[in-house]
Amino acid sequence: MAKNKVVIVRAYGTRDQGRLVGEVWLKDHRNLGKELVKAGLARVKPGAVTAGELTRLEADAKDA
């Protein structure tokens, strides 16, 4: 999906243990995280701040 493609990384800061927090966007303005969840290639972390829409996308992917 993003292999050998230009992406935009929007970093929001770091979390514990120095992990970078942010989003990855594809050149066509799609959010890579959302696309991976929709395709069933990623799961939503329980309790995640952005879990609302991602949880719906995850359920749709499981139903497909």
Order of alpha helices (4+ residues) and beta strands (2+ residues): beta-beta-alpha-alpha
